[in-house]
Structures are given as C-alpha cells and as structure tokens.
Amino acid sequence: MKPNQNSRLFTLAAYFLKFFVLGLFGFAIAYIVLMTFGAAKIAFMLSSLFVSLVWRLGLILFCVIAITVIFDSFR
C-alpha cells in the first residue's frame, strides 16, 4: 500500500465523521438562536430528540471507525 493511498472504508469513515461534526455544530448554532429568540419550548423538544439521535449515530460512527482501524491494520 502506498503511503498516501487511503482505503475506501477509511474515506467513508472520514466522510461520516465530517458530517457528524458538522451536524453537531449546526445544531449548536440552531439551539443558541432558538434560545436567543425566546423559543425555549421548541429548543428543549429538539434537544431531547437530538440527544437520542446523536447517541445512536455516534455509536454507529464509533463502530465504523473501529472496523476501519481493524481492517486497515490487517493491510
């Protein structure tokens, strides 16, 4: 394997991680805007939904990254 060549699984894991972090930042900005404009009830409803979603997606992302590390270590 060439030093600068990444596997497709590594590229996929990096792609998922990028959009996961972008989603976290986007939600943080939306939450701050909602709290600023006085929509606290909507913000609290969205935060409870978001926490359950982030927990599951974070766990899936962790598993994808772990699988990537295992497969790339065999190469």
Protein Blocks (a to p, Z undefined) as FASTA:
>chain_A
ZZklccfklmmmmmmmmmmmmmmmmmmmmmmmmmmnopamlmmmmmmmmmmmmmmmmmmm
mmmmmmmmmmmmmZZ
